[in-house]
Amino acid sequence: MISAYICRKKNMQIVAKTFFGFEDLLEEELKALGAKNIEKGNRMVKYEGNKELLYRSNIWLRTAISVLMPIETFQFRDEDDLKKKLSYIKYSTYFSVTKSFAVKGAVNSKEFNHSQYPLLLLKDAIADHFRDSFNKRPDVDKSKPNVVFDLHIQDNECTVSLNSSGAPLFQRGYRKSVGEAPLNEIVAAALIMRSGWDRNSDLIDPFCGSGTIPIEAALMANDLPPMIERKNFGFKHWKDYDVNLFEALQDEIPRKPKAGLKFKIIGSDTDTQMILNSRENSRMLPVDNILKFEAKDFKDQEAPSDKGVLICNPPYGERLEIEALEEFYGEIGTFFKHKMGGFDCWIISSSTDGLKSVGLKPAKKIRVYNGDLECDFRKYEIFPGSLKEHKTRITEPRGRRPKTKK
């Protein structure tokens, strides 16, 4: 067996997991954090770094679901061989018997009739190791474990990892109040990145719900980590947890709004309770310099400037039942055309009929997943005036006026 984990060594292999389609965004985030030997895979990115980078990854990555530390990787012949090799791992090296634990993972192998069975083998191996070593077994806690092990089996290769995040990283810690079908924080951050927003111009979400898109954008604009309010991570329950290192990284985080920002991030919704929820969710964050929530129908929203980005997650069939869905999306298209001149307007939706009814030609289509729903994320470039006038402006030589018919 190959041990990939020695927590005090300078560099170690780390794996950050993400949703399908966001791997390239996660890769760019890791480059910015200084990760080495980055290798992009399916729903994950492998890289190398030290303990500081492991902690930073949990604090700063916006598109990661979890950050894993592989501790053993090995080949196995069959079920009995897997059971034997799992029993060789000294689990007490990583956590104490007083901590609770859980096992999660994914199995894709013809060796097993039931994909959950290898997870049960790992759970038993951990419990048996502590019983044999200390005559006591740690508690299993499936809901809020202190330590989470990740088991990944592909064919006859097994990797056992420690989940340094614990709870998924979309649990940021700032969202206290939510509405029906809230947008996942990782998805919201990825949509903002995909939109090309420059973090220096106005951003609007006219269907903001509990405020996830505006809040994630405000954190980005203020150079604040997504985990600014989260205090609990899986690595804090490991034996080698470095409290001084973690506190030093926390001290680096600014606690005041960034000065000199001249743009606004606006979230609006017709539901007054959702606006109250949004304000409650953002209240403890240092983002009030640019963030504003309004109880307003999207049709009454005005562009605050002549340039910016609009991102919205309007209701669609799978999420809410809406009468005349096509008419509703048609109204969104009309709103874009007549109220959002100069803006790049983006919609995420799983409703093909609804998107067709927008009545505008999308400049870009990106496939994304919102939970289990396959969605389109579409960009509509809204030019000031008519498209013909826009093309005239960009093709006419400077200083000359277009000819007009007599």
Secondary structure as GFF3:
##gff-version 3
##sequence-region A 1 406
A	DSSP	beta_strand	12	17	.	.	.	ID=ss1
A	DSSP	alpha_helix	23	33	.	.	.	ID=ss2
A	DSSP	beta_strand	36	40	.	.	.	ID=ss3
A	DSSP	beta_strand	44	49	.	.	.	ID=ss4
A	DSSP	alpha_helix	51	60	.	.	.	ID=ss5
A	DSSP	beta_strand	66	75	.	.	.	ID=ss6
A	DSSP	alpha_helix	79	87	.	.	.	ID=ss7
A	DSSP	three_ten_helix	91	93	.	.	.	ID=ss8
A	DSSP	beta_strand	101	108	.	.	.	ID=ss9
A	DSSP	alpha_helix	117	134	.	.	.	ID=ss10
A	DSSP	beta_strand	147	154	.	.	.	ID=ss11
A	DSSP	beta_strand	157	163	.	.	.	ID=ss12
A	DSSP	alpha_helix	185	195	.	.	.	ID=ss13
A	DSSP	beta_strand	202	205	.	.	.	ID=ss14
A	DSSP	alpha_helix	212	221	.	.	.	ID=ss15
A	DSSP	three_ten_helix	234	237	.	.	.	ID=ss16
A	DSSP	alpha_helix	243	252	.	.	.	ID=ss17
A	DSSP	beta_strand	265	269	.	.	.	ID=ss18
A	DSSP	alpha_helix	272	282	.	.	.	ID=ss19
A	DSSP	beta_strand	291	295	.	.	.	ID=ss20
A	DSSP	three_ten_helix	298	300	.	.	.	ID=ss21
A	DSSP	beta_strand	308	312	.	.	.	ID=ss22
A	DSSP	alpha_helix	325	339	.	.	.	ID=ss23
A	DSSP	beta_strand	343	349	.	.	.	ID=ss24
A	DSSP	alpha_helix	352	356	.	.	.	ID=ss25
A	DSSP	beta_strand	364	370	.	.	.	ID=ss26
A	DSSP	beta_strand	373	381	.	.	.	ID=ss27
A	DSSP	alpha_helix	387	395	.	.	.	ID=ss28
###
